[in-house]
Amino acid sequence: AGKYAVEVKNPAGSDTSSAPLKVEMYSEAPRFTKGLHPVEVKEESPLHASVTVTGIPAPKIEWFKNGKPVDADGVHIVFKSSGDEHTIIIDSAKEKDTGAYTVKASNLAGSALSQAQFGVVEKETLAPHFTKGLASVEVKESTPLQASVTVSGTPAPKVEWFKDGAPVVADGVHVVCKSSGDEHSITIDSARKEDAGAYTVKASNPVGTAMSQAQFAVVKDLLPPKFIEALPFETEVRQGEQATLTVHVEGEEVEIKWMRDGICLASTQSGRTHEVKQDVPGKYSLVIDAVNEEDVGSYTCTATNKAGADKTVGALKTPKYAFEKVPEETTAPFFVEPLQETVVKEGETVKLTCKVNPESAPTIRWFKDGQPIAALATTIVDGVITLSIANASSKDVGKYKCEATNAKGSAVTEAPLTLSFGVQKYTQEEFSSGLSFTKLLSDQRVEIHQRLRFEAKLQGYSEQNVRIQWTKDGGRVPPEATICAQQDGTLTLVIDDVIAGQEGAYKCTATSLIDQTTVWTEARLLNGGAMRAAFTGKEGPPEFVELLHSCTIEVGKRAFIRCKVTGEPRPSLKWTKDGKDIDVNRVRSDFADDGTITLSIDDVTQADSGEYRCFAENEHGSAWTEGPIVVMAVGAPKPPGEAPDFLNPVRPATVYEGETAVLEGKTCGIPAPAIKWYKNGKEIQEDDRHKIESLSDGTQRLTVARCKIEDTDEYRCEATNEYGDVWSDVTLKVNPKPAEDAVSIAGVHKAPTVLKSLEEIRIAETSKVVFECQIAGEPKPQVKWFKDKIELNIADSRYKQTVEANNTYKLTIDSAEVKDSGEYRAEARNVAGTARTEASLKVAKSGQEEKLISGSAPEFTKDLQPVQAKVGEPAALECRVAGVPQPEVKWFKDGAEVKPGDGVQIESQPDGTNRLKIDSAKPEDQGNYRVEATNATGSMSSKAPITVSPADAGAGLKLKRGLVDQTVDKGAKVQLSVEVEGARPKTVKWYRGSEQITSTSTTKVEQISDYEYRLEVSKSELTDSGNYRVILSTETDSVESSCTVTVRDAAAAEDKEAAKGAAEQLAGPKDALPSFKKGLHDTAVPKGHSLVLEVEVAGNPKTVKWYKNGDEIPSHHATIEDLGDGKHRLTIRDFQDKGVGQYSVKARNDAGEIESKANVTLGEDEGKKDEGKPVGEKPKIVQGLIPTSVEKGETSTFTVKTAGPVKG
């Protein structure tokens, strides 16, 4: 730049001319490629806003608020710039920061503005809330005590600690209080007795206050007491003699209690004197003078201290033969052959055998580990005594003793039973985590003010690696409970003085801190009176009044079976599966007060399928019921029918000789099962005394007329159809007829017969109840009504007892109350015999009527079906589900719940029909859909895919010209271009390495035409070297091309170029990018047919790989073939639902990679679809010939599918 002049001269003179030269820089006015956007944040939150602006030269950036420059102090407000991006940051925004913000960019060529509103709203406030409250803690003296809470609130609450109402003084040594975010803790180092008390943590902020309280206990480091000398199992003392029961216990601060048959013994009781004395420290004796019959019983000695308790039990009795005159010829028993040590494998049947002198004719008793056992499988033949144990397991291991007794004396023999490998196998295979309960909690029946003790035994326990937690009804245990965990895995919970309100379900949970494995056991504490109320009446053996029913469930769901038992005393329970004890850590068993028993299994697997049997046993006998659990694979078709089941079991009957006996039950099944009756294993045929009836409602009845003594036996009703069989066993007992009735019974008298049974009633409170039955007999029987085995008072006005025509008997309650719930029985009696019918009444409080519904798990009567739709078309999934109560239905897509809105509608009809409707299908609607139905008794799901294809598929996307490697000198232009053919790409993305490239002042991404795209770097730098890649995509296809760009220094360029030329000469010509001559297309394949996909690739691909839903298909799941000449084939035989999805094939070489995609859905078998059409219909080819490639010498097969009649 400057002033330039020119001068001309000749002899005649000179002349000049001048002009200025001004050099102007190239410039571009500023332009915002990303402007400001409105921002709204909460008070005290950071506020960020940024813009992107271009211009040459680089623009100057200024920020304004409400028209005034923003003052950036570097703390509260900070400006940042990075290349073309400029950011304002307001730390801890306040209300004063609200306003209209403007950013101004200016340079020589001009200026540009961008404006937006920044808002700061008041911070949300929340009152304090404890998400984790304070829990009771008990520690030993001189050990640390730690407790923590988690509390939320806005603003952050102030936390204070109190003990017995006074603030806790945290000295930082003995007592330390810490806070970390929402968590606040207190630590008391080396706890002392004075540290015990009621601790409260208080959290407060301006919005409110919350408190949490718990008891901290510091106990002396005591060991629980332990009996080192227990009571003998039995002590025999003759009447009138003195009895002394002695124990020896070790432990400190021990309190001793003596009980007989569960009743505490006082020093003087009922005129009897019991002396309790301590002979030496730890040795205690109970002395009973002049033993008589009331002193006979079970004696318990309990030793208790603050660390725990122990007890020992022994019996005091008088000799069986103490007052009998013994014949001189009687011989005392002795064992000719003693018991021998026995080793058995787990699951085998073992027999323990010994021999006693047969002439002694003794009474035999068996003991295991000193405790008597119910040896139901004992035989005695010629003095040989055999005890059989089926399915031996670890619980059968122990020392067995056989005792033989008669009037002359007694003899014993004992020997151990061990497993050869059973215990080791149980531990290693079934419980890989090492945790398992070898002793479960059991229900406890305890009176008010008595002592409760729950005890379990945990295998694999260690104080460092296992966390133990006790809960009651899912919450905290009563503060009066003492919890102890011993090193041998014994876990106890003790309440010394039970009070009202402590009844409920107690659960002990053990969690491994190593692998997070969790096991638990649960039992109920019931008040003694409440327990007896459920099992009142005359004592007797267990009887199942509701049998187990079959359960069919999908893998991963919750299986649930239920039955109901009566019997007094309350029976003990045992579950088996396929004849073997079930894994107690896999299942949950509950035993309700009314005798209802439930078994549930969460997250079932195929291994849970099998026959489940529930055993009930008490001192009067035993009973069992059995039912199957069938676990199906997810999506497996349900069978059209169902196995038989008993809705009501056959009930036992007792009649007099000459009376009519009726055995009756009720069955179900699809199709209706065939019924057979058996007596002692032999099928019963109808004759003049035996009548077999099968009614339309499923009632099955066997009538035995003019009963004889020999009719007493075990009877079985068996129901069978093609899906299974089930049976109900029952006893018919015929008693000898009374002598005085012999003539009348044989004459005109007829025992009562139930023609119509009582039926169960479930009703809401204040509703009217009417029990009705029909009973015939001659003479007309007298009918009495019972509730829970107690006869109803005919004078009680609440219960109206009426007799109507046709031998109909009714019991009416005008306004039912909850207390009326129970078992009702009508009992008819005349001189010829007795008959009875029973049913239950369940009354629910108002508003809780749903609890009356017995319920049925959800079941899909119509499953989801695959749906295919094009973009823009409506799509709908439909199913129909049944269940009681009405199931709740949820929809999911690819695992995420689908909610209505944004073009999606969800419908639910009263008939169980449920629909998911999509108004206009989009590519993102494609996926796997699942509908889940859930109610209180279970859940079920159904699955199907939706496939969305383009509205106009057109030609597939193909790469016509790919990227080419480039080497340029620093500062030169880099220009990369790509060209495609077929479908137009919807998206084009460029990458250098893994970083996506966008347009900047030096880099331009542009579209040259509908099919050609270019990337240009105007002035290259060495940093622009690298691998470049472009991906072009439609909705169904995607192609890719890549290359390498090298930016070199000019000085070294010549040498590098020479080296590259030599290398290229050696390598030969460079491969061109592959392309598809024939790509994939969407197809539908009928179930069970073969899926065949073929492509033809031009070029020299180094690899061709097949994918489904983005995952490479392994060769063992399909047949993958290279047919030569660029042809490749994928074959999947026996195509099923799980094969539906998006399939793709990728071909790659050094020049790049191409891909072709197609959606494969489940189609209808056209051949089957057209079955049954008129014969005269014109045939139609529904699937034509498919191009096929084979190798030379192979067999080629061409196939077409037709509809309609075709001549071969």
Secondary structure, 3 states (H helix, E strand, C coil): CEEEEEEEEECCEEEEEEEEECCCCCCEEEEEEECCCCEEEECCCCEEEEEEEEEECCCEEEEEECCEECCCCCCCEEEEEECCEEEEEECCCCHHHCEEEEEEEEECCEEEEEEEEEEEECCCCEEEEEEECCCCEEEECCCCEEEEEEEEEECCCEEEEEECCEECCCCCCCEEEEEECCEEEEEECCCCHHHCEEEEEEEEECCEEEEEEEEEEEECCCCCCEEEECCCCEEECCCCCCEEEEEEEECCCCEEEEEECCEECCCEECCEEEEEEEEECCEEEEEECCCCHHHCEEEEEEEEECCEEEEEEEEEECCCCCCCCCCCCCCCCCEEECCCCEEECCCCCEEEEEEECHHHCCEEEEEECCEECCCCCEEEECCEEEEEECCCCHHHCEEEEEEEEECCEEEEEEEEEEECCHHHHHHHHHCCCCCEEEECCCCEEECCCCCEEEEEEEECCCCCCEEEEEEECCECCCCCCEEEECCCCEEEEEECCCCCCCCEEEEEEEEECCCCCEEEEEEEEEEHHHHHHHCCCCCEEEEEEECCCCEEEECCCCEEEEEEEEEECCCEEEEEECCEECCCCCCEEEECCCCEEEEEECCCCHHHCEEEEEEEEECCEEEEEEEEEEEECCCCCCCCCEEEEEEECCCCEEEECCCCEEEEEEEEEECCCEEEEEECCEECCCCCCEEEEECCCCEEEEEECCCCHHHCEEEEEEEEECCEEEEEEEEEEEECCCHHHHHHHHCCCEEEEEEECCCCEEEECCCCEEEEEEEEEECCCEEEEEECCEECCCCCCCCEEEEECCCEEEEEECCCCHHHCEEEEEEEEECCEEEEEEEEEEEECCCCHHHHCCCEEEEEEECCCCEEEECCCCEEEEEEEEEECCCEEEEEECCEEECCECCEEEEECCCCEEEEEECCCCHHHCEEEEEEEEECCEEEEEEEEEEEECCCCCCCCEEEECCCCEEEECCCCEEEEEEEECCCCCEEEEEECCEEECCCCCEEEEECCCCEEEEEECCCCHHHCEEEEEEEECCCCEEEEEEEEEEECHHHHHHHHHHHHHHHHHHCCCCCCCEEEECCCCEEEECCCCEEEEEEEECCCCEEEEEECCEECCHHHCEEEEEECCEEEEEECCCCHHHCEEEEEEEEECCEEEEEEEEEEEECCHHHHCCCCCCCCCCEEEECCCCCCCCCCCCCCCCCEEECCCCC
